[in-house]
Amino acid sequence: MDDLAPTATHPDPAQIEAFAGRLGQALNDAALVQMCSIGHRTGLFDTLARLPPSTSVRIATAAALDERYVREWLAALVTARVVSYDPHEQTYALPAAHAACLTRAATPNNIAVTCQMMPLMGAMEDRIIDRFRHGGGTCYHEYPRFHEVMAEDSGQTIVAGLFDGVLPLVDGLQPRLQAGIDVLDAGCGRGHALMAMAARYPRSRFAGCDLCEDAIEWATDESRRRGLQNLRFEVRDLSDFTSPSAFDFITTFDAVHDQKDPAGLLAGIARSLRPGGVYLMQDIAGSSHLERNLDHPFGTFIYTVSCMHCMPVSLGQGGAGLGTMWGEELAVRMLHDAGFPSVERRLRAEDPLNVYFVARI
């Protein structure tokens, strides 16, 4: 018998129609995500939000963009029911409720920032298909605008709520930061969280390390421009990371699961904390078991990002390829194995995509 033979010779026509309709809606939704990314990057959403109902000519002029492209973009957003259109006046407007999800003024709730992830991943499709056929992985530098997009995303999920929501997850931490302690952000990317902390807590000393030279170069230049004397950055492969008893507080933000050796990194972090030190790990909220993620509100998105980026960049380093949805159960087990007897799981109501672990040696 042919193993590829269909299991049902006469599928239910209603099921076919329903599934075809779902895919058709998915095509429209995917197109909307692409247009939202363009609307964010060009500033069109911000322009629409500050204008009264306007013609495409006025919108294009205000945004300093080509009118013909703007008009076609507007048509896509009108048919998606994102932008409203008056056919008599031929004017377009962005409803206030939509602006609250799509403009820079809406940070940390600007979903258009996250929409950039899908075109970024799509640009890697040929490379990923090659890896499907031949195995292997990818390198960070192959992804266009990766650190730029991740820094903007982190600016919303981490930096915007850093002092009111994230750091308070660690009891007693902020007074220690005010008094002066040594802090490391491992896998810091462009270092926005560190720069915010270094500016807020001048008595503390901050360090950031990351594998990617371009991200560290950008972070170093920006921290110098801001005049932050208590902050340093270095390029470092975290697969063999350890700085024995060098830090009082260590953070990783969405950085562990795509490492070459996540277990080794966690063990190195444990060894690098002084007595009384604490590690704050933010990662993606979800289960290590696929069947428990069936109702995850962002499950398909997260597994797609994993397939296109997080898993292959780990494999490209010869690593474990845990994937973005390595899951909370495995994360807790690995933290315990790394030398953290105390692991507390914390959630933030305003951040449904992420989970935070407070781990102490």
FENKACOR-V136204 format. One record per residue. N is the residue number from 1. RES is the residue in one small letter. SS is DSSP state (2 for helix, 1 for strand, 0 for the rest). PHI is phi as a letter, one per 20 degrees, with the letter a starting at -180 (none if undefined). Layout:
# FENKACOR-V136204
n,res,ss,phi
N,RES,SS,PHI
N,RES,SS,PHI
This chain:
# FENKACOR-V136204
n,res,ss,phi
1,m,0,none
2,d,0,f
3,d,0,f
4,l,0,e
5,a,0,f
6,p,0,f
7,t,0,f
8,a,0,c
9,t,0,f
10,h,0,c
11,p,0,f
12,d,0,f
13,p,2,g
14,a,2,f
15,q,2,f
16,i,2,f
17,e,2,f
18,a,2,f
19,f,2,f
20,a,2,f
21,g,2,f
22,r,2,f
23,l,2,f
24,g,2,f
25,q,2,f
26,a,2,f
27,l,2,f
28,n,2,f
29,d,2,f
30,a,2,f
31,a,2,f
32,l,2,f
33,v,2,f
34,q,2,f
35,m,2,f
36,c,2,f
37,s,2,f
38,i,2,f
39,g,2,f
40,h,2,f
41,r,2,f
42,t,2,e
43,g,0,m
44,l,2,f
45,f,2,f
46,d,2,f
47,t,2,f
48,l,2,g
49,a,2,f
50,r,2,e
51,l,0,d
52,p,0,f
53,p,0,g
54,s,1,c
55,t,0,f
56,s,2,f
57,v,2,f
58,r,2,f
59,i,2,f
60,a,2,f
61,t,2,f
62,a,2,f
63,a,2,e
64,a,0,l
65,l,0,c
66,d,0,f
67,e,2,f
68,r,2,f
69,y,2,f
70,v,2,f
71,r,2,f
72,e,2,f
73,w,2,f
74,l,2,g
75,a,2,f
76,a,2,f
77,l,2,f
78,v,2,f
79,t,2,f
80,a,0,e
81,r,0,m
82,v,0,e
83,v,1,d
84,s,1,e
85,y,1,c
86,d,1,d
87,p,0,f
88,h,0,f
89,e,0,e
90,q,0,l
91,t,1,d
92,y,1,c
93,a,1,b
94,l,1,d
95,p,0,g
96,a,2,g
97,a,2,f
98,h,2,f
99,a,2,f
100,a,2,f
101,c,2,d
102,l,2,c
103,t,0,d
104,r,2,f
105,a,2,f
106,a,2,e
107,t,0,g
108,p,0,e
109,n,0,d
110,n,0,e
111,i,2,f
112,a,2,f
113,v,2,f
114,t,2,f
115,c,2,g
116,q,2,f
117,m,2,f
118,m,2,f
119,p,2,f
120,l,2,f
121,m,2,f
122,g,2,f
123,a,0,f
124,m,0,e
125,e,2,g
126,d,2,f
127,r,2,f
128,i,2,f
129,i,2,f
130,d,2,f
131,r,2,f
132,f,2,g
133,r,2,e
134,h,2,c
135,g,0,m
136,g,0,n
137,g,0,c
138,t,0,c
139,c,0,d
140,y,2,g
141,h,2,f
142,e,2,f
143,y,0,e
144,p,0,f
145,r,0,m
146,f,2,g
147,h,2,f
148,e,2,f
149,v,2,f
150,m,2,f
151,a,2,f
152,e,2,f
153,d,2,f
154,s,2,f
155,g,2,g
156,q,2,e
157,t,2,f
158,i,0,d
159,v,2,f
160,a,2,f
161,g,2,d
162,l,2,g
163,f,2,e
164,d,2,e
165,g,2,c
166,v,2,e
167,l,2,f
168,p,2,f
169,l,2,f
170,v,0,d
171,d,0,g
172,g,0,m
173,l,2,f
174,q,2,f
175,p,2,f
176,r,2,f
177,l,2,f
178,q,2,f
179,a,2,f
180,g,0,p
181,i,0,c
182,d,1,d
183,v,1,c
184,l,1,c
185,d,1,d
186,a,1,e
187,g,0,m
188,c,0,f
189,g,0,l
190,r,0,e
191,g,0,m
192,h,2,f
193,a,2,f
194,l,2,f
195,m,2,f
196,a,2,f
197,m,2,f
198,a,2,f
199,a,2,f
200,r,2,f
201,y,0,c
202,p,0,f
203,r,0,e
204,s,0,e
205,r,1,d
206,f,1,c
207,a,1,c
208,g,1,c
209,c,1,c
210,d,1,b
211,l,0,f
212,c,0,e
213,e,2,f
214,d,2,f
215,a,2,f
216,i,2,f
217,e,2,f
218,w,2,f
219,a,2,f
220,t,2,f
221,d,2,f
222,e,2,f
223,s,2,f
224,r,2,f
225,r,2,f
226,r,0,e
227,g,0,m
228,l,0,e
229,q,0,e
230,n,0,d
231,l,1,b
232,r,1,c
233,f,1,c
234,e,1,b
235,v,1,f
236,r,0,b
237,d,0,f
238,l,2,e
239,s,2,f
240,d,2,c
241,f,0,f
242,t,0,a
243,s,0,c
244,p,0,g
245,s,0,l
246,a,0,e
247,f,1,c
248,d,1,e
249,f,1,b
250,i,1,c
251,t,1,c
252,t,1,c
253,f,1,d
254,d,0,l
255,a,0,c
256,v,0,e
257,h,0,f
258,d,0,d
259,q,0,f
260,k,0,f
261,d,0,c
262,p,2,g
263,a,2,f
264,g,2,f
265,l,2,f
266,l,2,f
267,a,2,f
268,g,2,f
269,i,2,f
270,a,2,g
271,r,2,f
272,s,2,e
273,l,1,e
274,r,1,f
275,p,1,g
276,g,1,n
277,g,1,f
278,v,1,b
279,y,1,d
280,l,1,d
281,m,1,d
282,q,1,d
283,d,1,b
284,i,1,f
285,a,0,f
286,g,0,r
287,s,0,e
288,s,0,f
289,h,0,d
290,l,2,g
291,e,2,f
292,r,2,e
293,n,2,d
294,l,0,f
295,d,0,d
296,h,0,f
297,p,0,f
298,f,0,c
299,g,2,g
300,t,2,f
301,f,2,f
302,i,2,f
303,y,2,f
304,t,2,f
305,v,2,g
306,s,2,f
307,c,2,f
308,m,2,e
309,h,2,c
310,c,2,f
311,m,2,f
312,p,2,f
313,v,2,f
314,s,2,f
315,l,2,f
316,g,2,f
317,q,0,e
318,g,0,m
319,g,0,e
320,a,0,f
321,g,0,m
322,l,0,g
323,g,0,n
324,t,0,f
325,m,0,e
326,w,0,f
327,g,0,n
328,e,2,f
329,e,2,f
330,l,2,f
331,a,2,f
332,v,2,f
333,r,2,f
334,m,2,f
335,l,2,f
336,h,2,f
337,d,2,f
338,a,2,f
339,g,0,o
340,f,0,d
341,p,0,f
342,s,1,d
343,v,1,c
344,e,1,d
345,r,1,e
346,r,1,c
347,l,0,c
348,r,0,d
349,a,0,g
350,e,0,e
351,d,0,c
352,p,0,f
353,l,0,e
354,n,1,c
355,v,1,c
356,y,1,c
357,f,1,d
358,v,1,d
359,a,1,d
360,r,1,c
361,i,0,e
